[in-house]
């Protein structure tokens, strides 16, 4: 018989799963924002290039 201890967060089996999901969401969000920052920096450099040449 499986017993879920919902009152104690340390023993709740759903807690590690939720933490893993949140960690994945955070990692994906940070990767997206880094990629967008790099793209924006590239666009900024491309816009500055014709003026300096």
PyMOL Python script that loads the backbone (N, CA, C, O; Angstrom):
from pymol import cmd

cmd.read_pdbstr("""\
ATOM      1  N   UNK A   1       0.839  -1.182   0.000  1.00  0.00           N
ATOM      2  CA  UNK A   1       0.000   0.000   0.000  1.00  0.00           C
ATOM      3  C   UNK A   1       0.882   1.244   0.000  1.00  0.00           C
ATOM      4  O   UNK A   1       1.794   1.367   0.818  1.00  0.00           O
ATOM      5  N   UNK A   2       0.606   2.164  -0.923  1.00  0.00           N
ATOM      6  CA  UNK A   2       1.353   3.410  -1.010  1.00  0.00           C
ATOM      7  C   UNK A   2       0.661   4.479  -0.195  1.00  0.00           C
ATOM      8  O   UNK A   2      -0.549   4.681  -0.296  1.00  0.00           O
ATOM      9  N   UNK A   3       1.453   5.161   0.616  1.00  0.00           N
ATOM     10  CA  UNK A   3       0.911   6.237   1.433  1.00  0.00           C
ATOM     11  C   UNK A   3       1.639   7.516   1.044  1.00  0.00           C
ATOM     12  O   UNK A   3       2.869   7.561   1.035  1.00  0.00           O
ATOM     13  N   UNK A   4       0.874   8.550   0.725  1.00  0.00           N
ATOM     14  CA  UNK A   4       1.472   9.848   0.411  1.00  0.00           C
ATOM     15  C   UNK A   4       1.380  10.742   1.634  1.00  0.00           C
ATOM     16  O   UNK A   4       0.304  10.913   2.206  1.00  0.00           O
ATOM     17  N   UNK A   5       2.502  11.309   2.033  1.00  0.00           N
ATOM     18  CA  UNK A   5       2.539  12.221   3.168  1.00  0.00           C
ATOM     19  C   UNK A   5       2.436  13.638   2.613  1.00  0.00           C
ATOM     20  O   UNK A   5       3.442  14.238   2.232  1.00  0.00           O
ATOM     21  N   UNK A   6       1.245  14.157   2.570  1.00  0.00           N
ATOM     22  CA  UNK A   6       1.020  15.458   1.965  1.00  0.00           C
ATOM     23  C   UNK A   6       1.354  16.579   2.941  1.00  0.00           C
ATOM     24  O   UNK A   6       1.745  17.668   2.520  1.00  0.00           O
ATOM     25  N   UNK A   7       1.205  16.328   4.232  1.00  0.00           N
ATOM     26  CA  UNK A   7       1.446  17.371   5.223  1.00  0.00           C
ATOM     27  C   UNK A   7       2.920  17.731   5.331  1.00  0.00           C
ATOM     28  O   UNK A   7       3.262  18.888   5.577  1.00  0.00           O
ATOM     29  N   UNK A   8       3.786  16.754   5.152  1.00  0.00           N
ATOM     30  CA  UNK A   8       5.217  16.971   5.307  1.00  0.00           C
ATOM     31  C   UNK A   8       5.845  17.160   3.926  1.00  0.00           C
ATOM     32  O   UNK A   8       5.935  16.198   3.163  1.00  0.00           O
ATOM     33  N   UNK A   9       6.285  18.387   3.583  1.00  0.00           N
ATOM     34  CA  UNK A   9       6.837  18.608   2.248  1.00  0.00           C
ATOM     35  C   UNK A   9       8.104  17.803   1.975  1.00  0.00           C
ATOM     36  O   UNK A   9       8.424  17.525   0.820  1.00  0.00           O
ATOM     37  N   UNK A  10       8.816  17.433   3.014  1.00  0.00           N
ATOM     38  CA  UNK A  10      10.031  16.643   2.829  1.00  0.00           C
ATOM     39  C   UNK A  10       9.718  15.249   2.293  1.00  0.00           C
ATOM     40  O   UNK A  10      10.521  14.660   1.570  1.00  0.00           O
ATOM     41  N   UNK A  11       8.556  14.732   2.648  1.00  0.00           N
ATOM     42  CA  UNK A  11       8.220  13.364   2.272  1.00  0.00           C
ATOM     43  C   UNK A  11       7.205  13.289   1.140  1.00  0.00           C
ATOM     44  O   UNK A  11       6.827  12.194   0.725  1.00  0.00           O
ATOM     45  N   UNK A  12       6.760  14.430   0.637  1.00  0.00           N
ATOM     46  CA  UNK A  12       5.790  14.450  -0.454  1.00  0.00           C
ATOM     47  C   UNK A  12       6.524  14.145  -1.763  1.00  0.00           C
ATOM     48  O   UNK A  12       7.435  14.886  -2.133  1.00  0.00           O
ATOM     49  N   UNK A  13       6.155  13.085  -2.466  1.00  0.00           N
ATOM     50  CA  UNK A  13       6.884  12.721  -3.685  1.00  0.00           C
ATOM     51  C   UNK A  13       6.693  13.717  -4.828  1.00  0.00           C
ATOM     52  O   UNK A  13       7.467  13.701  -5.785  1.00  0.00           O
ATOM     53  N   UNK A  14       5.697  14.570  -4.751  1.00  0.00           N
ATOM     54  CA  UNK A  14       5.468  15.533  -5.830  1.00  0.00           C
ATOM     55  C   UNK A  14       6.419  16.722  -5.748  1.00  0.00           C
ATOM     56  O   UNK A  14       6.610  17.431  -6.736  1.00  0.00           O
ATOM     57  N   UNK A  15       7.012  16.944  -4.590  1.00  0.00           N
ATOM     58  CA  UNK A  15       7.875  18.118  -4.410  1.00  0.00           C
ATOM     59  C   UNK A  15       9.103  18.057  -5.319  1.00  0.00           C
ATOM     60  O   UNK A  15       9.372  19.037  -6.014  1.00  0.00           O
ATOM     61  N   UNK A  16       9.861  16.959  -5.351  1.00  0.00           N
ATOM     62  CA  UNK A  16      11.020  16.938  -6.258  1.00  0.00           C
ATOM     63  C   UNK A  16      10.613  17.094  -7.723  1.00  0.00           C
ATOM     64  O   UNK A  16      11.330  17.707  -8.513  1.00  0.00           O
ATOM     65  N   UNK A  17       9.469  16.539  -8.072  1.00  0.00           N
ATOM     66  CA  UNK A  17       8.992  16.661  -9.451  1.00  0.00           C
ATOM     67  C   UNK A  17       8.703  18.125  -9.789  1.00  0.00           C
ATOM     68  O   UNK A  17       9.104  18.615 -10.845  1.00  0.00           O
ATOM     69  N   UNK A  18       8.003  18.819  -8.888  1.00  0.00           N
ATOM     70  CA  UNK A  18       7.709  20.235  -9.125  1.00  0.00           C
ATOM     71  C   UNK A  18       8.985  21.066  -9.156  1.00  0.00           C
ATOM     72  O   UNK A  18       9.103  21.994  -9.956  1.00  0.00           O
ATOM     73  N   UNK A  19       9.930  20.742  -8.296  1.00  0.00           N
ATOM     74  CA  UNK A  19      11.205  21.478  -8.300  1.00  0.00           C
ATOM     75  C   UNK A  19      11.942  21.271  -9.613  1.00  0.00           C
ATOM     76  O   UNK A  19      12.509  22.210 -10.172  1.00  0.00           O
ATOM     77  N   UNK A  20      11.932  20.029 -10.106  1.00  0.00           N
ATOM     78  CA  UNK A  20      12.585  19.732 -11.379  1.00  0.00           C
ATOM     79  C   UNK A  20      11.923  20.501 -12.521  1.00  0.00           C
ATOM     80  O   UNK A  20      12.607  21.063 -13.377  1.00  0.00           O
ATOM     81  N   UNK A  21      10.588  20.522 -12.529  1.00  0.00           N
ATOM     82  CA  UNK A  21       9.875  21.263 -13.571  1.00  0.00           C
ATOM     83  C   UNK A  21      10.210  22.751 -13.509  1.00  0.00           C
ATOM     84  O   UNK A  21      10.441  23.385 -14.538  1.00  0.00           O
ATOM     85  N   UNK A  22      10.236  23.302 -12.297  1.00  0.00           N
ATOM     86  CA  UNK A  22      10.541  24.724 -12.148  1.00  0.00           C
ATOM     87  C   UNK A  22      11.979  25.013 -12.567  1.00  0.00           C
ATOM     88  O   UNK A  22      12.248  26.047 -13.178  1.00  0.00           O
ATOM     89  N   UNK A  23      12.904  24.113 -12.248  1.00  0.00           N
ATOM     90  CA  UNK A  23      14.296  24.301 -12.653  1.00  0.00           C
ATOM     91  C   UNK A  23      14.412  24.295 -14.174  1.00  0.00           C
ATOM     92  O   UNK A  23      15.157  25.091 -14.746  1.00  0.00           O
ATOM     93  N   UNK A  24      13.679  23.401 -14.826  1.00  0.00           N
ATOM     94  CA  UNK A  24      13.695  23.360 -16.292  1.00  0.00           C
ATOM     95  C   UNK A  24      13.126  24.642 -16.873  1.00  0.00           C
ATOM     96  O   UNK A  24      13.681  25.196 -17.822  1.00  0.00           O
ATOM     97  N   UNK A  25      12.015  25.122 -16.309  1.00  0.00           N
ATOM     98  CA  UNK A  25      11.422  26.371 -16.791  1.00  0.00           C
ATOM     99  C   UNK A  25      12.402  27.529 -16.642  1.00  0.00           C
ATOM    100  O   UNK A  25      12.559  28.344 -17.551  1.00  0.00           O
ATOM    101  N   UNK A  26      13.057  27.593 -15.486  1.00  0.00           N
ATOM    102  CA  UNK A  26      14.008  28.678 -15.233  1.00  0.00           C
ATOM    103  C   UNK A  26      15.175  28.605 -16.206  1.00  0.00           C
ATOM    104  O   UNK A  26      15.591  29.621 -16.764  1.00  0.00           O
ATOM    105  N   UNK A  27      15.707  27.390 -16.411  1.00  0.00           N
ATOM    106  CA  UNK A  27      16.833  27.222 -17.327  1.00  0.00           C
ATOM    107  C   UNK A  27      16.446  27.622 -18.749  1.00  0.00           C
ATOM    108  O   UNK A  27      17.211  28.307 -19.427  1.00  0.00           O
ATOM    109  N   UNK A  28      15.274  27.205 -19.201  1.00  0.00           N
ATOM    110  CA  UNK A  28      14.821  27.559 -20.550  1.00  0.00           C
ATOM    111  C   UNK A  28      14.617  29.063 -20.686  1.00  0.00           C
ATOM    112  O   UNK A  28      14.963  29.647 -21.713  1.00  0.00           O
ATOM    113  N   UNK A  29      14.058  29.688 -19.658  1.00  0.00           N
ATOM    114  CA  UNK A  29      13.837  31.135 -19.687  1.00  0.00           C
ATOM    115  C   UNK A  29      15.172  31.873 -19.793  1.00  0.00           C
ATOM    116  O   UNK A  29      15.309  32.813 -20.577  1.00  0.00           O
ATOM    117  N   UNK A  30      16.142  31.448 -19.008  1.00  0.00           N
ATOM    118  CA  UNK A  30      17.448  32.115 -19.046  1.00  0.00           C
ATOM    119  C   UNK A  30      18.128  31.920 -20.393  1.00  0.00           C
ATOM    120  O   UNK A  30      18.760  32.841 -20.909  1.00  0.00           O
ATOM    121  N   UNK A  31      18.003  30.725 -20.966  1.00  0.00           N
ATOM    122  CA  UNK A  31      18.587  30.487 -22.290  1.00  0.00           C
ATOM    123  C   UNK A  31      17.924  31.377 -23.340  1.00  0.00           C
ATOM    124  O   UNK A  31      18.599  31.933 -24.206  1.00  0.00           O
ATOM    125  N   UNK A  32      16.593  31.507 -23.258  1.00  0.00           N
ATOM    126  CA  UNK A  32      15.873  32.358 -24.214  1.00  0.00           C
ATOM    127  C   UNK A  32      16.300  33.810 -24.094  1.00  0.00           C
ATOM    128  O   UNK A  32      16.540  34.479 -25.099  1.00  0.00           O
ATOM    129  N   UNK A  33      16.393  34.299 -22.852  1.00  0.00           N
ATOM    130  CA  UNK A  33      16.760  35.703 -22.677  1.00  0.00           C
ATOM    131  C   UNK A  33      18.195  35.951 -23.127  1.00  0.00           C
ATOM    132  O   UNK A  33      18.485  37.000 -23.703  1.00  0.00           O
ATOM    133  N   UNK A  34      19.101  35.001 -22.872  1.00  0.00           N
ATOM    134  CA  UNK A  34      20.479  35.145 -23.348  1.00  0.00           C
ATOM    135  C   UNK A  34      20.517  35.181 -24.867  1.00  0.00           C
ATOM    136  O   UNK A  34      21.218  36.005 -25.454  1.00  0.00           O
ATOM    137  N   UNK A  35      19.766  34.292 -25.504  1.00  0.00           N
ATOM    138  CA  UNK A  35      19.735  34.247 -26.964  1.00  0.00           C
ATOM    139  C   UNK A  35      19.170  35.551 -27.515  1.00  0.00           C
ATOM    140  O   UNK A  35      19.698  36.088 -28.489  1.00  0.00           O
ATOM    141  N   UNK A  36      18.110  36.064 -26.908  1.00  0.00           N
ATOM    142  CA  UNK A  36      17.526  37.325 -27.373  1.00  0.00           C
ATOM    143  C   UNK A  36      18.495  38.480 -27.181  1.00  0.00           C
ATOM    144  O   UNK A  36      18.565  39.378 -28.020  1.00  0.00           O
ATOM    145  N   UNK A  37      19.241  38.464 -26.088  1.00  0.00           N
ATOM    146  CA  UNK A  37      20.224  39.526 -25.854  1.00  0.00           C
ATOM    147  C   UNK A  37      21.309  39.487 -26.924  1.00  0.00           C
ATOM    148  O   UNK A  37      21.734  40.528 -27.424  1.00  0.00           O
ATOM    149  N   UNK A  38      21.757  38.269 -27.275  1.00  0.00           N
ATOM    150  CA  UNK A  38      22.793  38.136 -28.301  1.00  0.00           C
ATOM    151  C   UNK A  38      22.271  38.596 -29.655  1.00  0.00           C
ATOM    152  O   UNK A  38      22.987  39.256 -30.407  1.00  0.00           O
ATOM    153  N   UNK A  39      21.035  38.252 -29.966  1.00  0.00           N
ATOM    154  CA  UNK A  39      20.440  38.679 -31.233  1.00  0.00           C
ATOM    155  C   UNK A  39      20.327  40.197 -31.260  1.00  0.00           C
ATOM    156  O   UNK A  39      20.646  40.827 -32.268  1.00  0.00           O
ATOM    157  N   UNK A  40      19.875  40.787 -30.159  1.00  0.00           N
ATOM    158  CA  UNK A  40      19.726  42.241 -30.091  1.00  0.00           C
ATOM    159  C   UNK A  40      21.081  42.923 -30.239  1.00  0.00           C
ATOM    160  O   UNK A  40      21.188  43.945 -30.918  1.00  0.00           O
ATOM    161  N   UNK A  41      22.112  42.371 -29.614  1.00  0.00           N
ATOM    162  CA  UNK A  41      23.446  42.950 -29.724  1.00  0.00           C
ATOM    163  C   UNK A  41      23.930  42.879 -31.168  1.00  0.00           C
ATOM    164  O   UNK A  41      24.574  43.811 -31.651  1.00  0.00           O
ATOM    165  N   UNK A  42      23.628  41.789 -31.856  1.00  0.00           N
ATOM    166  CA  UNK A  42      24.026  41.647 -33.255  1.00  0.00           C
ATOM    167  C   UNK A  42      23.322  42.694 -34.110  1.00  0.00           C
ATOM    168  O   UNK A  42      23.941  43.300 -34.985  1.00  0.00           O
ATOM    169  N   UNK A  43      22.031  42.911 -33.863  1.00  0.00           N
ATOM    170  CA  UNK A  43      21.294  43.925 -34.615  1.00  0.00           C
ATOM    171  C   UNK A  43      21.862  45.314 -34.339  1.00  0.00           C
ATOM    172  O   UNK A  43      21.992  46.127 -35.254  1.00  0.00           O
ATOM    173  N   UNK A  44      22.197  45.583 -33.090  1.00  0.00           N
ATOM    174  CA  UNK A  44      22.756  46.888 -32.750  1.00  0.00           C
ATOM    175  C   UNK A  44      24.088  47.099 -33.461  1.00  0.00           C
ATOM    176  O   UNK A  44      24.355  48.188 -33.969  1.00  0.00           O
ATOM    177  N   UNK A  45      24.925  46.060 -33.497  1.00  0.00           N
ATOM    178  CA  UNK A  45      26.210  46.165 -34.185  1.00  0.00           C
ATOM    179  C   UNK A  45      26.003  46.379 -35.679  1.00  0.00           C
ATOM    180  O   UNK A  45      26.715  47.168 -36.301  1.00  0.00           O
ATOM    181  N   UNK A  46      25.035  45.682 -36.253  1.00  0.00           N
ATOM    182  CA  UNK A  46      24.774  45.808 -37.685  1.00  0.00           C
ATOM    183  C   UNK A  46      24.268  47.205 -38.016  1.00  0.00           C
ATOM    184  O   UNK A  46      24.577  47.736 -39.083  1.00  0.00           O
ATOM    185  N   UNK A  47      23.498  47.804 -37.124  1.00  0.00           N
ATOM    186  CA  UNK A  47      22.997  49.151 -37.378  1.00  0.00           C
ATOM    187  C   UNK A  47      24.116  50.182 -37.270  1.00  0.00           C
ATOM    188  O   UNK A  47      24.089  51.195 -37.969  1.00  0.00           O
ATOM    189  N   UNK A  48      25.087  49.942 -36.415  1.00  0.00           N
ATOM    190  CA  UNK A  48      26.176  50.894 -36.242  1.00  0.00           C
ATOM    191  C   UNK A  48      27.218  50.774 -37.348  1.00  0.00           C
ATOM    192  O   UNK A  48      27.935  51.735 -37.626  1.00  0.00           O
ATOM    193  N   UNK A  49      27.308  49.625 -37.972  1.00  0.00           N
ATOM    194  CA  UNK A  49      28.367  49.370 -38.942  1.00  0.00           C
ATOM    195  C   UNK A  49      28.352  50.339 -40.129  1.00  0.00           C
ATOM    196  O   UNK A  49      29.405  50.901 -40.428  1.00  0.00           O
ATOM    197  N   UNK A  50      27.244  50.573 -40.821  1.00  0.00           N
ATOM    198  CA  UNK A  50      27.285  51.477 -41.984  1.00  0.00           C
ATOM    199  C   UNK A  50      27.668  52.913 -41.620  1.00  0.00           C
ATOM    200  O   UNK A  50      28.253  53.614 -42.446  1.00  0.00           O
ATOM    201  N   UNK A  51      27.359  53.357 -40.428  1.00  0.00           N
ATOM    202  CA  UNK A  51      27.687  54.727 -40.042  1.00  0.00           C
ATOM    203  C   UNK A  51      29.189  54.903 -39.825  1.00  0.00           C
ATOM    204  O   UNK A  51      29.729  55.980 -40.079  1.00  0.00           O
ATOM    205  N   UNK A  52      29.861  53.861 -39.362  1.00  0.00           N
ATOM    206  CA  UNK A  52      31.286  53.992 -39.067  1.00  0.00           C
ATOM    207  C   UNK A  52      32.139  53.770 -40.302  1.00  0.00           C
ATOM    208  O   UNK A  52      33.306  54.162 -40.321  1.00  0.00           O
ATOM    209  N   UNK A  53      31.583  53.150 -41.334  1.00  0.00           N
ATOM    210  CA  UNK A  53      32.386  52.833 -42.533  1.00  0.00           C
ATOM    211  C   UNK A  53      32.443  53.976 -43.477  1.00  0.00           C
ATOM    212  O   UNK A  53      33.074  53.877 -44.529  1.00  0.00           O
TER     213      UNK A  53
END
""", "prot")
cmd.dss("prot")
cmd.show_as("cartoon", "prot")
cmd.util.cbc("prot")
cmd.orient("prot")
